[in-house]
């Protein structure tokens, strides 16, 4: 029983890859429908038949857009809860006081950009409360010229300097500013024995992609050909600043805050890996 379970778990496909395959399948169906529609429009047809063709094409478009919206919403949900997940991993009690999001325009069925603004209050083991007021901009490129035509996702984070509605409170809280940029790209490499890579320095997250070498749907010719796996590479640069509060704070408490900030990046990578494997 143990070996069977391990075997089944080994070939389990991550949920985001399943959704990605579904989107690709829908896009393929959409292209086929467009070709059929072009062929039908080239010959004279009755008005009723033309209307039915248009209704069918619109239904396929709605299905594709809905699937892509679900994928984007899932990624946004994970990113929205990531900050609290990281804080809890560091032993902090974190509360989100305010959260707002604005989605960009729809381009070819995709949301080109998304902007979030949120405020977090965290209390550590020394009973010191810190506050973060951030703006996050995310954008996904289905084909990026800078990345050789491969998909690319960019996440840019910056702190709000002045907020008239929710001003900083240096008399009770420690202000933390975070400016960061994260770029996610994909690449393929020879399949490793383990499903997750340990290359933490490059922030590479390896996802098993059980693919067989095929040529025009025929059987594999060379059994010795090595399989490939999909690797998502995360490149990140961050600048974090902590403002000295107006109230007295011990050196131990200040050092603890600095150590927590230094550990933020490592815990973030671990949290993303956990979400990918979920």
N, C-alpha and C positions, 0 to 999 in steps of 0.2 A: 504493500500500500504506500509506503514512504517513497519508493522509487517512482511509482506512478504519479504521485502528487508532484514530486520534484520535476518530473518530465513535463507534466502539464503546465506547471508554473513557468518553466523555462521558455516555453513557446507562447506565453501570454503576451498579446500585443497591447501596448499602452493605449489608453483611451483616446488621447489626442491624435495618435496615428490613425486610429480607426475613423475618427471624424474627418481627418485629412483625406483618407481614401474615399470616404463617402462624397466629399466635396468634389474630388477629381472625377468620380463616377458620374455625378450629376452634371459636371461640366462637359463630359464626353457625350452624355445623352443630349445636352442642350445643343452642342455642335451638330449632332445628327439631326435633331429636329429643325435646326436652321437650314441645313442642306435640303431636307425634305420640303420645307416651306418654300425655299427658293425654286425648287423644281415644280412644285404645284402652282406657284405664281406665274411661272413662265408660260403656262397654257391656260386658255380661257376656262373659267369655272363659274358656277352659279354663285350668286351673292351669298346664299346660305352656306355653301361649302367653304367659301373664303372666310366667313365669320367663324365657322367652326375651327378652321385652321388657326386663326388668330387667337381664339380662346384657348386652344391647346398649347400654343406657344407661350401665352401669358401664364398659364398654369405651371408650365415647366420653369419659367423664370422666377415665379413666386416661390416655388419649391427650392430652387437653388439659393435665392436670396435668404430664405428662412434658415436653411442649413448653415450658410456662412455667418448669419447673425448669431446663431447658437454657438458656433465656434468662437467668435469674437467675445461674446458674453461670458463664455467659460473662462477664457484667458483673462478678461478684465476682473472677473470674480476672484480668481486666484491671486492676481496682483493686488487687489484691494485688501485682501486679508493677509497678505504676506508680511506687512509691517508688524501687525499684531502677533503673528506667529513667531517672528524673529524675536520680538520683545519678550514673549513668554519663554522662549528657549533660553534667553539670557537671564531669566529669573525676575523679570519686571512685570508689574501689573499695569496694563495699558488700556486706555479708554479712548475711543474715537469720539471727539466732541462735535465735529462738523465734517460733512462729506458732501461733495457736489461733483457732478460729472457732466461733460458736454461732448457729444459725439459729433464727428465731422460730417461732411457731405458724403452722400452715397455716390461712388464712382464705379460703374460697371458691376454694381451689386455688392461692392465692398465699402466698408467704412474706412476712409483713407486715414483719418486721424481721430484721436480721442484725448481729451484733456480732463484731468482730475485735480481737485483741490481738497485737501483734508488736513485736519488738525489732530494730533495725538498727544495725550498726556500720559506719561509713564512714571511710575513710582518704583524705585529700586529697593533692595534689601536694607539700605540705610535710611529709608523713609525720605529720600530726596526726590522731588518731583521735577521732571524736565518736560519741556513742551517743544513740539515740532509743528511748523506750519509750512506745508509743501505744495508745490504745483508739479504735476507729472504729465508729460506729453508722450504719447505712444503713437507709433506709425508702423504699419506693415507694408512691405513692398513684395508683391508676388514675383517680380523679376527686377532685380537691382543691377544696373549697369556697373556700379562700382564693385559689385561682388561677382562679376562675370555672368550675369543673368540668373543667378541663383536667388531664392527667397531670402529676405532679410527683415529683421524686426529691430526697431530702435526705441529705446526708452530713455527719456531725458528728465531729470529731476532737478528742481531748484527750490530754494527757500523764499518765502515771502518776506520782504524787508519790512513793509509797513502794512498793517491790516486795520483799517478804521473800525470794522465791525467786531473783530476779535483781536484787540491789541495784546502784545506780549506783557507778561506780568513778572518783571525781574525781582519784585519784592517777595514772591512766593515760589517762583519756578526758575529753573535753569534753562536758558534758551539754547537749542541745538540747531545749527544750520547745516544742511546737507545739499551739496551740488554733485550730481553724478550722471554719468552716461553709460548705458549698457547697449551693446550691439549683439544680436543673436543671428548666427549664420549656420548653414548646414554644409556638411561635407561627407564624403564616403571614404572608408578605409577598409583594409583587410579585417575580417571579423576576428574579434578577440575571444578568448575563452570565457571571460566574465562579461556579464551584461552591462555592468557599470564600470567605467574607467575611473582610475584614481588620479588622473592628471588634474589635480586641483589648481595648479599654478595657472593654467590656461582656462580654467573654469569650463572644461569640456564635459558635457553630459552625453554619455553613450547610450543609445537606445537600440535594443535588438530589433533588427529588421529582417525577419526570416524570409529571405528571397532566394529563389533558385535561378541559376544562370540559364536563360532561355534564348532561343534565336527563332523569331517568327513563329512562336508557339510550338516549336519542335522540341524533342527531348534533348537533354544535355549531351553534348558530344564528348567533351573532355571532362571525365570525372575528377581529374586532378586539379581543375580550376578552383581557385580559392573564392569563397563567398565574401561578400562585402556587407558592411553594416553602416547604418546612418548615424552620424555623430553631430550633435548640436553644440556648436562652440559659442561660449559666452565670453565676450571681452568687456571689461568694465574698468572705468576710471572714476574715482570719487574723491571729493574734498569735503571734509567735515570740520566744523568749527563749533566750539563750545564757549558761550558768553559767560563771564563771571557774574553771578547774581549780586543783588544788593544786600542779601542777608548773609550771615556768617555760615561758612561751610568748612568742615574739617578737611585736612589733607587726605585722610583715608577715604572720605566720601568722594572727594574730587578725583582721586586716583581710580576709584572704582568706576566712576562715570567714564573716564578716559579709556579704561580697559574694555568697558562695554562697547564703546564706539569702535575701538580697534578690532573687536571680535565680530562686528556687524557683518562684514563682507563674507567671512567664512561661514557664519550661520545662514546667511542668505543663500549661498550655493547649496548647502545641505538641505534647506527648505525646498528649493526648486527641484532638487533631485528626488526628494520625497514626493512632491506633487506629480512629477513625471512618472514615477513608479506606482503611484496609487491606482 
